């Protein structure tokens, strides 16, 4: 996740789901933002939903109003202000920058496990989704991906994991879901997916 994306329509959807899981599902939510440096790119600026309150506000009025107040060029301060308002009931947050280098990434992961140990469900928000062969862990740009073994480590105890993942454009959705589900099952020793 990058601060430059904060408050877009995908954040509205993510927060709404996490709020629902916390409130109605009774889950204690742990959030690993997997923060990366802003790059000034054009992606993640889909904020037009804020101009259509009749269409969007009814899903979660409190959340809609908070995210509508986020400026078009959000900063870390905006992010922390909204997070500090208890948007997700009793959530625990892990907000360290996600490193590329392997040694630092392993420490990042250990620190995440420790910080989110009391959570029932851990939500991961990597920039690009689950790891891909073209970006092995430790190489430049690998910080934009969540490793399968990182999911497995959280699931090894009593935690569940939820990952924000866009569908790839070059693979049919059913094929992608089956492939990724199988990889998660293999890494987690047959967790329910």
N, CA, C and O of each residue as an XYZ file, in Angstrom:
772
protein
N       0.830     -1.173      0.000
C       0.000      0.000      0.000
C       0.877      1.240      0.000
O       1.920      1.291      0.652
N       0.432      2.223     -0.738
C       1.128      3.508     -0.779
C       0.183      4.588     -0.245
O      -1.023      4.535     -0.484
N       0.730      5.555      0.471
C      -0.112      6.632      0.990
C      -0.817      7.375     -0.142
O      -1.925      7.879      0.044
N      -0.181      7.448     -1.318
C      -0.790      8.188     -2.431
C      -2.116      7.570     -2.868
O      -2.935      8.253     -3.483
N      -2.339      6.307     -2.567
C      -3.582      5.637     -2.945
C      -4.673      5.793     -1.900
O      -5.837      5.499     -2.172
N      -4.317      6.246     -0.721
C      -5.245      6.223      0.404
C      -6.533      6.994      0.097
O      -6.499      8.111     -0.420
N      -7.647      6.380      0.422
C      -8.952      7.009      0.250
C      -9.628      6.704     -1.066
O     -10.713      7.223     -1.326
N      -9.024      5.879     -1.907
C      -9.668      5.564     -3.186
C     -10.794      4.547     -2.976
O     -11.026      4.086     -1.858
N     -11.476      4.209     -4.047
C     -12.648      3.338     -3.945
C     -12.281      1.956     -3.407
O     -13.090      1.318     -2.733
N     -11.086      1.500     -3.697
C     -10.670      0.195     -3.175
C     -10.480      0.245     -1.659
O     -10.761     -0.735     -0.970
N     -10.006      1.380     -1.135
C      -9.920      1.527      0.316
C     -11.309      1.507      0.931
O     -11.515      0.903      1.984
N     -12.256      2.158      0.286
C     -13.634      2.134      0.796
C     -14.125      0.689      0.894
O     -14.730      0.303      1.895
N     -13.870     -0.094     -0.126
C     -14.303     -1.495     -0.121
C     -13.563     -2.307      0.942
O     -14.179     -3.092      1.663
N     -12.247     -2.121      1.041
C     -11.439     -2.872      2.015
C     -11.873     -2.559      3.437
O     -12.147     -3.462      4.228
N     -11.931     -1.268      3.757
C     -12.319     -0.873      5.102
C     -13.728     -1.354      5.433
O     -13.981     -1.830      6.540
N     -14.643     -1.232      4.478
C     -16.028     -1.659      4.733
C     -16.074     -3.151      5.064
O     -16.774     -3.563      5.988
N     -15.333     -3.953      4.313
C     -15.299     -5.391      4.582
C     -14.688     -5.675      5.954
O     -15.235     -6.464      6.724
N     -13.569     -5.042      6.259
C     -12.919     -5.272      7.551
C     -13.803     -4.808      8.714
O     -13.848     -5.454      9.761
N     -14.492     -3.702      8.526
C     -15.404     -3.219      9.567
C     -16.540     -4.221      9.789
O     -16.942     -4.479     10.923
N     -17.039     -4.766      8.714
C     -18.120     -5.753      8.809
C     -17.631     -7.022      9.515
O     -18.321     -7.560     10.381
N     -16.451     -7.492      9.145
C     -15.901     -8.691      9.779
C     -15.650     -8.479     11.271
O     -15.837     -9.397     12.071
N     -15.229     -7.275     11.644
C     -14.984     -6.974     13.056
C     -16.300     -6.856     13.819
O     -16.451     -7.419     14.904
N     -17.243     -6.124     13.246
C     -18.493     -5.857     13.953
C     -19.434     -7.060     13.959
O     -19.858     -7.511     15.023
N     -19.757     -7.573     12.793
C     -20.738     -8.652     12.681
C     -20.114    -10.028     12.886
O     -20.744    -10.929     13.441
N     -18.871    -10.184     12.433
C     -18.211    -11.478     12.558
C     -17.522    -11.681     13.892
O     -17.201    -12.808     14.271
N     -17.295    -10.577     14.610
C     -16.651    -10.675     15.915
C     -15.159    -10.973     15.846
O     -14.562    -11.388     16.840
N     -14.554    -10.765     14.680
C     -13.121    -11.023     14.529
C     -12.308     -9.870     15.105
O     -12.671     -8.703     14.958
N     -11.206    -10.213     15.761
C     -10.206     -9.207     16.112
C      -9.285     -9.120     14.909
O      -8.594    -10.082     14.571
N      -9.279     -7.964     14.268
C      -8.585     -7.783     12.999
C      -7.163     -7.275     13.228
O      -6.940     -6.339     13.995
N      -6.215     -7.903     12.556
C      -4.844     -7.420     12.473
C      -4.618     -6.958     11.047
O      -4.965     -7.669     10.104
N      -4.041     -5.778     10.875
C      -3.847     -5.215      9.542
C      -2.358     -5.035      9.288
O      -1.683     -4.298     10.007
N      -1.852     -5.706      8.271
C      -0.477     -5.517      7.804
C      -0.572     -4.735      6.498
O      -0.860     -5.298      5.442
N      -0.324     -3.431      6.587
C      -0.507     -2.575      5.419
C       0.511     -2.856      4.316
O       0.247     -2.540      3.156
N       1.646     -3.430      4.635
C       2.707     -3.670      3.652
C       3.041     -2.377      2.899
O       3.025     -2.333      1.669
N       3.341     -1.338      3.663
C       3.607     -0.017      3.111
C       4.844     -0.011      2.220
O       5.849     -0.656      2.521
N       4.753      0.728      1.122
C       5.890      0.972      0.238
C       5.922      2.470     -0.077
O       4.943      3.186      0.129
N       7.054      2.914     -0.573
C       7.233      4.333     -0.886
C       6.293      4.767     -2.007
O       6.044      4.018     -2.952
N       5.776      5.989     -1.886
C       4.987      6.562     -2.976
C       5.869      6.690     -4.211
O       7.066      6.957     -4.111
N       5.255      6.493     -5.384
C       6.036      6.591     -6.620
C       5.515      7.677     -7.557
O       6.064      7.876     -8.640
N       4.461      8.380     -7.148
C       3.922      9.456     -7.980
C       3.166      8.971     -9.202
O       2.756      9.781    -10.033
N       2.973      7.655     -9.329
C       2.274      7.101    -10.485
C       0.791      7.423    -10.476
O       0.261      7.914     -9.479
N       0.113      7.142    -11.599
C      -1.294      7.502    -11.743
C      -2.275      6.497    -11.134
O      -3.461      6.798    -11.002
N      -1.798      5.317    -10.765
C      -2.704      4.290    -10.264
C      -3.208      4.652     -8.869
O      -2.577      5.421     -8.144
N      -4.350      4.086     -8.511
C      -4.859      4.232     -7.165
C      -5.510      5.568     -6.867
O      -5.724      5.902     -5.702
N      -5.822      6.322     -7.876
C      -6.435      7.630     -7.635
C      -7.904      7.615     -8.032
O      -8.453      8.636     -8.448
N      -8.526      6.476     -7.905
C      -9.921      6.311     -8.288
C     -10.815      6.793     -7.145
O     -11.321      5.998     -6.354
N     -10.995      8.109     -7.077
C     -11.758      8.705     -5.985
C     -13.100      9.278     -6.436
O     -13.755      9.985     -5.670
N     -13.509      8.988     -7.649
C     -14.769      9.508     -8.169
C     -15.990      9.062     -7.392
O     -17.028      9.722     -7.436
N     -15.882      7.959     -6.688
C     -17.013      7.459     -5.896
C     -17.474      8.496     -4.873
O     -18.645      8.514     -4.493
N     -16.566      9.353     -4.430
C     -16.903     10.346     -3.406
C     -17.856     11.404     -3.937
O     -18.510     12.107     -3.167
N     -17.932     11.514     -5.269
C     -18.842     12.476     -5.901
C     -20.224     11.877     -6.138
O     -21.111     12.542     -6.673
N     -20.405     10.612     -5.735
C     -21.683      9.925     -5.925
C     -22.211      9.364     -4.597
O     -22.353      8.150     -4.450
N     -22.500     10.245     -3.635
C     -22.947      9.744     -2.331
C     -24.241      8.925     -2.397
O     -24.432      8.009     -1.596
N     -25.119      9.244     -3.333
C     -26.374      8.481     -3.413
C     -26.121      7.017     -3.793
O     -26.905      6.134     -3.445
N     -25.034      6.776     -4.499
C     -24.686      5.409     -4.907
C     -23.843      4.691     -3.850
O     -24.024      3.494     -3.630
N     -22.925      5.408     -3.194
C     -21.918      4.763     -2.359
C     -22.088      4.929     -0.854
O     -21.733      4.024     -0.099
N     -22.620      6.055     -0.399
C     -22.624      6.359      1.034
C     -23.430      5.359      1.855
O     -23.055      5.058      2.988
N     -24.520      4.843      1.315
C     -25.404      3.960      2.061
C     -24.769      2.667      2.536
O     -25.253      2.069      3.498
N     -23.703      2.217      1.893
C     -23.053      0.976      2.315
C     -22.433      1.120      3.707
O     -22.518      0.207      4.528
N     -21.813      2.268      3.963
C     -21.176      2.524      5.256
C     -21.016      4.042      5.393
O     -19.958      4.584      5.073
N     -22.071      4.733      5.870
C     -22.038      6.197      5.917
C     -20.868      6.784      6.710
O     -20.253      7.754      6.268
N     -20.556      6.212      7.869
C     -19.462      6.740      8.682
C     -18.134      6.654      7.929
O     -17.362      7.611      7.902
N     -17.883      5.508      7.325
C     -16.658      5.308      6.552
C     -16.615      6.246      5.349
O     -15.588      6.867      5.075
N     -17.728      6.344      4.637
C     -17.791      7.215      3.462
C     -17.428      8.647      3.844
O     -16.629      9.293      3.166
N     -18.016      9.138      4.928
C     -17.758     10.512      5.343
C     -16.297     10.727      5.716
O     -15.722     11.764      5.388
N     -15.693      9.762      6.396
C     -14.280      9.893      6.758
C     -13.381      9.896      5.531
O     -12.458     10.705      5.439
N     -13.644      8.996      4.587
C     -12.785      8.920      3.409
C     -13.029     10.075      2.448
O     -12.140     10.436      1.678
N     -14.216     10.655      2.483
C     -14.493     11.825      1.648
C     -13.636     13.007      2.091
O     -13.307     13.878      1.284
N     -13.280     13.036      3.360
C     -12.458     14.126      3.894
C     -10.972     13.982      3.555
O     -10.196     14.909      3.786
N     -10.569     12.830      3.009
C      -9.161     12.620      2.645
C      -8.856     13.452      1.396
O      -9.590     13.369      0.411
N      -7.782     14.252      1.422
C      -7.456     15.070      0.248
C      -7.029     14.215     -0.954
O      -6.666     13.048     -0.810
N      -7.083     14.822     -2.129
C      -6.699     14.112     -3.359
C      -5.222     13.737     -3.373
O      -4.830     12.796     -4.064
N      -4.402     14.458     -2.622
C      -2.982     14.132     -2.478
C      -2.738     13.751     -1.019
O      -2.159     14.534     -0.265
N      -3.177     12.548     -0.612
C      -3.088     12.188      0.802
C      -1.649     11.983      1.264
O      -0.754     11.663      0.482
N      -1.468     12.178      2.557
C      -0.154     12.004      3.172
C      -0.261     10.966      4.293
O      -1.344     10.477      4.614
N       0.869     10.655      4.861
C       0.901      9.740      6.003
C       0.057     10.286      7.144
O      -0.588      9.520      7.861
N       0.056     11.598      7.319
C      -0.726     12.228      8.378
C      -2.223     11.977      8.183
O      -2.932     11.687      9.147
N      -2.706     12.086      6.944
C      -4.118     11.820      6.650
C      -4.463     10.369      6.974
O      -5.501     10.077      7.569
N      -3.584      9.484      6.574
C      -3.771      8.059      6.821
C      -3.852      7.791      8.321
O      -4.770      7.109      8.776
N      -2.916      8.311      9.085
C      -2.882      8.082     10.524
C      -4.075      8.711     11.230
O      -4.584      8.157     12.204
N      -4.526      9.866     10.744
C      -5.689     10.530     11.343
C      -6.932      9.658     11.214
O      -7.673      9.474     12.180
N      -7.154      9.129     10.034
C      -8.329      8.294      9.805
C      -8.206      6.993     10.595
O      -9.164      6.556     11.234
N      -7.037      6.384     10.551
C      -6.823      5.137     11.288
C      -7.008      5.342     12.787
O      -7.538      4.469     13.474
N      -6.574      6.490     13.294
C      -6.668      6.793     14.715
C      -8.091      6.985     15.212
O      -8.316      7.046     16.420
N      -9.051      7.082     14.312
C     -10.436      7.286     14.706
C     -11.170      5.973     14.973
O     -12.394      5.958     15.103
N     -10.424      4.879     15.052
C     -11.030      3.597     15.393
C     -11.964      3.067     14.323
O     -13.010      2.493     14.625
N     -11.588      3.261     13.098
C     -12.417      2.861     11.960
C     -12.768      1.379     11.982
O     -13.898      0.991     11.683
N     -11.793      0.565     12.337
C     -12.027     -0.883     12.461
C     -11.956     -1.202     13.952
O     -10.911     -1.024     14.578
N     -13.044     -1.663     14.508
C     -13.161     -1.885     15.948
C     -12.014     -2.753     16.478
O     -11.803     -3.875     16.019
N     -11.284     -2.211     17.447
C     -10.217     -2.910     18.166
C      -9.142     -3.510     17.254
O      -8.502     -4.496     17.620
N      -8.947     -2.932     16.093
C      -7.930     -3.451     15.167
C      -6.526     -3.197     15.700
O      -6.282     -2.254     16.453
N      -5.614     -4.068     15.284
C      -4.189     -3.927     15.574
C      -3.519     -3.663     14.227
O      -3.817     -4.342     13.244
N      -2.621     -2.687     14.176
C      -1.999     -2.313     12.908
C      -0.500     -2.554     12.936
O       0.171     -2.306     13.937
N       0.006     -3.041     11.818
C       1.452     -3.154     11.606
C       1.758     -2.268     10.420
O       1.328     -2.543      9.300
N       2.513     -1.184     10.673
C       2.676     -0.123      9.670
C       4.115      0.094      9.224
O       4.438      1.164      8.709
N       4.978     -0.882      9.405
C       6.355     -0.717      8.968
C       6.442     -0.718      7.440
O       5.622     -1.333      6.758
N       7.441     -0.023      6.923
C       7.711     -0.064      5.489
C       8.166     -1.472      5.115
O       8.965     -2.076      5.831
N       7.673     -1.984      4.021
C       8.027     -3.328      3.558
C       9.338     -3.258      2.785
O       9.410     -2.585      1.756
N      10.371     -3.939      3.260
C      11.672     -3.872      2.591
C      11.802     -4.876      1.439
O      11.031     -5.830      1.340
N      12.781     -4.645      0.581
C      13.111     -5.577     -0.499
C      14.135     -6.618     -0.053
O      13.968     -7.810     -0.311
N      15.191     -6.167      0.614
C      16.310     -7.052      0.973
C      15.834     -8.213      1.848
O      15.014     -8.023      2.746
N      16.345     -9.396      1.587
C      15.878    -10.616      2.239
C      16.019    -10.575      3.765
O      15.077    -10.931      4.473
N      17.166    -10.151      4.279
C      17.368    -10.113      5.736
C      16.360     -9.186      6.393
O      15.751     -9.535      7.405
N      16.185     -7.997      5.814
C      15.241     -7.038      6.372
C      13.798     -7.528      6.224
O      12.962     -7.272      7.090
N      13.511     -8.227      5.130
C      12.160     -8.739      4.932
C      11.821     -9.804      5.973
O      10.701     -9.845      6.481
N      12.788    -10.666      6.289
C      12.548    -11.681      7.321
C      12.288    -11.036      8.678
O      11.423    -11.489      9.427
N      13.041     -9.969      8.997
C      12.799     -9.246     10.250
C      11.426     -8.586     10.214
O      10.691     -8.635     11.200
N      11.078     -7.978      9.101
C       9.759     -7.361      8.926
C       8.666     -8.387      9.232
O       7.707     -8.094      9.946
N       8.824     -9.574      8.692
C       7.818    -10.617      8.881
C       7.748    -11.080     10.342
O       6.655    -11.267     10.877
N       8.894    -11.264     10.981
C       8.905    -11.648     12.399
C       8.224    -10.580     13.257
O       7.445    -10.894     14.157
N       8.531     -9.311     12.962
C       7.921     -8.212     13.705
C       6.408     -8.173     13.484
O       5.650     -7.886     14.410
N       5.978     -8.459     12.273
C       4.549     -8.500     11.953
C       3.856     -9.608     12.740
O       2.795     -9.388     13.324
N       4.455    -10.794     12.755
C       3.884    -11.909     13.514
C       3.716    -11.544     14.988
O       2.691    -11.845     15.599
N       4.723    -10.901     15.542
C       4.681    -10.516     16.956
C       3.600     -9.469     17.208
O       2.792     -9.614     18.125
N       3.585     -8.416     16.394
C       2.638     -7.313     16.590
C       1.191     -7.777     16.431
O       0.310     -7.310     17.153
N       0.939     -8.689     15.492
C      -0.439     -9.095     15.187
C      -0.823    -10.429     15.828
O      -1.817    -11.040     15.437
N      -0.045    -10.878     16.800
C      -0.273    -12.196     17.410
C      -1.653    -12.349     18.036
O      -2.186    -13.458     18.069
N      -2.238    -11.280     18.526
C      -3.542    -11.366     19.192
C      -4.717    -11.318     18.220
O      -5.869    -11.426     18.642
N      -4.448    -11.160     16.944
C      -5.522    -11.055     15.945
C      -6.083    -12.433     15.597
O      -5.364    -13.432     15.599
N      -7.377    -12.464     15.299
C      -8.017    -13.678     14.777
C      -7.832    -13.770     13.270
O      -7.632    -14.849     12.712
N      -7.904    -12.600     12.625
C      -7.820    -12.531     11.173
C      -6.812    -11.454     10.807
O      -6.915    -10.321     11.277
N      -5.839    -11.798      9.973
C      -4.822    -10.842      9.540
C      -5.089    -10.481      8.083
O      -5.166    -11.346      7.210
N      -5.229     -9.174      7.847
C      -5.454     -8.640      6.509
C      -4.137     -8.106      5.974
O      -3.470     -7.309      6.634
N      -3.759     -8.548      4.769
C      -2.544     -8.086      4.102
C      -2.933     -7.242      2.899
O      -3.838     -7.597      2.144
N      -2.237     -6.114      2.727
C      -2.542     -5.204      1.620
C      -1.286     -4.893      0.801
O      -0.797     -3.763      0.815
N      -0.768     -5.898      0.089
C       0.415     -5.638     -0.746
C       0.042     -4.812     -1.976
O      -1.094     -4.874     -2.447
N       0.988     -4.048     -2.489
C       0.736     -3.232     -3.680
C       0.217     -4.063     -4.845
O      -0.781     -3.713     -5.475
N       0.910     -5.178     -5.129
C       0.598     -5.942     -6.335
C      -0.030     -7.299     -6.069
O      -0.489     -7.949     -7.008
N      -0.065     -7.745     -4.830
C      -0.700     -9.024     -4.531
C       0.292    -10.085     -4.102
O       1.337     -9.786     -3.524
N      -0.051    -11.326     -4.395
C       0.771    -12.474     -4.008
C       2.012    -12.584     -4.887
O       2.020    -12.154     -6.041
N       3.060    -13.171     -4.310
C       4.350    -13.254     -4.990
C       4.236    -13.904     -6.366
O       3.392    -14.768     -6.604
N       5.108    -13.459     -7.252
C       5.161    -13.975     -8.616
C       6.598    -14.389     -8.923
O       7.537    -13.840     -8.346
N       6.777    -15.358     -9.831
C       8.137    -15.829    -10.142
C       9.086    -14.736    -10.638
O      10.294    -14.824    -10.420
N       8.552    -13.707    -11.302
C       9.419    -12.666    -11.856
C       9.971    -11.716    -10.793
O      10.851    -10.910    -11.095
N       9.482    -11.793     -9.573
C       9.971    -10.949     -8.477
C      10.256    -11.807     -7.249
O       9.528    -11.735     -6.259
N      11.323    -12.629     -7.309
C      11.648    -13.452     -6.140
C      11.982    -12.575     -4.938
O      12.507    -11.471     -5.081
N      11.670    -13.085     -3.766
C      11.931    -12.329     -2.556
C      13.407    -11.957     -2.464
O      14.292    -12.773     -2.722
N      13.641    -10.723     -2.094
C      14.997    -10.211     -1.977
C      15.399     -9.329     -3.140
O      16.369     -8.579     -3.029
N      14.682     -9.393     -4.256
C      15.053     -8.553     -5.399
C      14.272     -7.238     -5.361
O      13.287     -7.111     -4.634
N      14.718     -6.273     -6.145
C      14.062     -4.980     -6.223
C      12.608     -5.184     -6.664
O      12.333     -5.909     -7.620
N      11.698     -4.541     -5.962
C      10.278     -4.651     -6.290
C       9.562     -5.795     -5.599
O       8.341     -5.909     -5.704
N      10.298     -6.646     -4.894
C       9.650     -7.773     -4.210
C       8.830     -7.305     -3.013
O       7.984     -8.044     -2.510
N       9.078     -6.079     -2.556
C       8.323     -5.553     -1.423
C       6.859     -5.256     -1.778
O       6.051     -4.963     -0.896
N       6.530     -5.331     -3.045
C       5.155     -5.094     -3.486
C       4.314     -6.362     -3.457
O       3.145     -6.347     -3.843
N       4.910     -7.461     -3.000
C       4.233     -8.759     -3.021
C       4.249     -9.404     -1.639
O       5.168     -9.192     -0.847
N       3.221    -10.190     -1.370
C       3.137    -10.995     -0.164
C       3.607    -12.400     -0.482
O       3.179    -12.997     -1.470
N       4.485    -12.927      0.353
C       5.013    -14.283      0.155
C       4.032    -15.322      0.690
O       3.347    -15.094      1.687
N       3.978    -16.447      0.021
C       3.116    -17.539      0.481
C       3.545    -18.048      1.855
O       2.700    -18.410      2.673
N       4.850    -18.079      2.111
C       5.284    -18.559      3.426
C       4.915    -17.587      4.539
O       4.801    -17.991      5.696
N       4.726    -16.308      4.208
C       4.274    -15.343      5.204
C       2.809    -15.613      5.584
O       2.436    -15.508      6.752
N       2.005    -15.953      4.610
C       0.618    -16.346      4.894
C       0.633    -17.592      5.774
O      -0.076    -17.666      6.777
N       1.441    -18.559      5.388
C       1.492    -19.832      6.110
C       1.888    -19.641      7.568
O       1.356    -20.318      8.448
N       2.811    -18.730      7.831
C       3.254    -18.507      9.207
C       2.115    -17.984     10.079
O       1.996    -18.362     11.244
N       1.292    -17.126      9.521
C       0.150    -16.617     10.291
C      -0.907    -17.707     10.466
O      -1.542    -17.792     11.517
N      -1.095    -18.530      9.456
C      -2.115    -19.584      9.520
C      -1.661    -20.784     10.349
O      -2.480    -21.631     10.704
N      -0.370    -20.867     10.660
C       0.135    -22.008     11.428
C      -0.460    -22.062     12.826
O      -0.608    -23.141     13.400
N      -0.796    -20.918     13.367
C      -1.455    -20.876     14.671
C      -2.957    -20.943     14.460
O      -3.455    -21.797     13.726
N      -3.659    -20.055     15.096
C      -5.116    -20.062     14.992
C      -5.646    -18.906     14.159
O      -6.845    -18.630     14.174
N      -4.764    -18.227     13.430
C      -5.197    -17.071     12.653
C      -5.685    -17.458     11.258
O      -5.266    -18.458     10.676
N      -6.578    -16.631     10.759
C      -6.984    -16.694      9.360
C      -6.325    -15.523      8.651
O      -5.950    -14.535      9.283
N      -6.186    -15.637      7.336
C      -5.563    -14.572      6.555
C      -6.500    -14.135      5.446
O      -7.225    -14.944      4.867
N      -6.475    -12.840      5.158
C      -7.234    -12.242      4.073
C      -6.262    -11.379      3.295
O      -5.572    -10.542      3.877
N      -6.200    -11.572      1.979
C      -5.228    -10.864      1.147
C      -5.956    -10.052      0.096
O      -6.857    -10.555     -0.576
N      -5.559     -8.778     -0.048
C      -6.106     -7.951     -1.120
C      -5.316     -8.263     -2.386
O      -4.098     -8.090     -2.429
N      -6.017     -8.720     -3.408
C      -5.362     -9.180     -4.635
C      -6.212     -8.790     -5.834
O      -7.386     -9.150     -5.909
N      -5.628     -8.060     -6.766
C      -6.305     -7.771     -8.034
C      -6.182     -8.992     -8.939
O      -5.207     -9.738     -8.855
N      -7.168     -9.191     -9.800
C      -7.070    -10.260    -10.785
C      -6.100     -9.843    -11.888
O      -6.121     -8.692    -12.324
N      -5.243    -10.771    -12.346
C      -4.336    -10.443    -13.444
C      -5.121    -10.335    -14.753
O      -6.165    -10.965    -14.920
N      -4.609     -9.541    -15.656
C      -5.307     -9.336    -16.925
C      -5.042    -10.463    -17.922
O      -5.821    -10.651    -18.857
N      -3.965    -11.209    -17.738
C      -3.552    -12.203    -18.732
C      -3.893    -13.636    -18.346
O      -3.365    -14.573    -18.946
N      -4.759    -13.826    -17.363
C      -5.114    -15.175    -16.931
C      -6.600    -15.188    -16.568
O      -7.052    -14.326    -15.814
N      -7.362    -16.143    -17.086
C      -8.780    -16.198    -16.726
C      -8.952    -16.313    -15.206
O      -8.190    -17.015    -14.541
N      -9.942    -15.630    -14.673
C     -10.144    -15.581    -13.227
C     -10.278    -16.967    -12.591
O      -9.644    -17.213    -11.565
N     -11.076    -17.885    -13.155
C     -11.178    -19.210    -12.528
C      -9.828    -19.932    -12.464
O      -9.518    -20.590    -11.471
N      -9.032    -19.804    -13.522
C      -7.706    -20.432    -13.538
C      -6.803    -19.819    -12.481
O      -6.093    -20.530    -11.770
N      -6.834    -18.493    -12.380
C      -6.022    -17.797    -11.388
C      -6.416    -18.233     -9.978
O      -5.554    -18.555     -9.160
N      -7.710    -18.242     -9.700
C      -8.182    -18.626     -8.366
C      -7.774    -20.050     -8.011
O      -7.359    -20.319     -6.884
N      -7.894    -20.950     -8.965
C      -7.517    -22.343     -8.696
C      -6.012    -22.464     -8.445
O      -5.586    -23.146     -7.513
N      -5.215    -21.801     -9.279
C      -3.757    -21.869     -9.144
C      -3.296    -21.294     -7.807
O      -2.503    -21.914     -7.098
N      -3.791    -20.120     -7.471
C      -3.375    -19.467     -6.232
C      -3.881    -20.244     -5.014
O      -3.158    -20.392     -4.029
N      -5.095    -20.730     -5.078
C      -5.634    -21.524     -3.970
C      -4.787    -22.759     -3.724
O      -4.506    -23.110     -2.578
N      -4.381    -23.419     -4.803
C      -3.527    -24.604     -4.663
C      -2.169    -24.257     -4.053
O      -1.654    -25.002     -3.220
N      -1.592    -23.133     -4.463
C      -0.307    -22.704     -3.892
C      -0.443    -22.404     -2.400
O       0.433    -22.752     -1.609
N      -1.541    -21.759     -2.022
C      -1.755    -21.469     -0.601
C      -1.946    -22.764      0.175
O      -1.388    -22.925      1.261
N      -2.725    -23.681     -0.370
C      -2.935    -24.972      0.316
C      -1.616    -25.717      0.503
O      -1.365    -26.282      1.568
N      -0.776    -25.717     -0.527
C       0.515    -26.403     -0.432
C       1.386    -25.778      0.652
O       1.971    -26.488      1.470
N       1.470    -24.463      0.659
C       2.350    -23.763      1.603
C       1.837    -23.855      3.037
O       2.627    -23.878      3.980
N       0.516    -23.908      3.202
C      -0.075    -23.911      4.548
C      -0.438    -25.302      5.031
O      -1.023    -25.461      6.102
N      -0.092    -26.305      4.244
C      -0.433    -27.694      4.579
C      -1.953    -27.896      4.674
O      -2.494    -28.352      5.681
N      -2.601    -27.529      3.569
C      -4.037    -27.776      3.371
C      -4.975    -26.911      4.203
O      -5.982    -27.404      4.711
N      -4.657    -25.633      4.348
C      -5.601    -24.721      4.998
C      -6.843    -24.580      4.120
O      -6.778    -24.777      2.907
N      -7.949    -24.246      4.726
C      -9.165    -23.967      3.960
C      -8.952    -22.655      3.204
O      -8.522    -21.652      3.773
N      -9.261    -22.692      1.921
C      -9.125    -21.488      1.097
C     -10.502    -21.153      0.556
O     -10.658    -20.174     -0.173
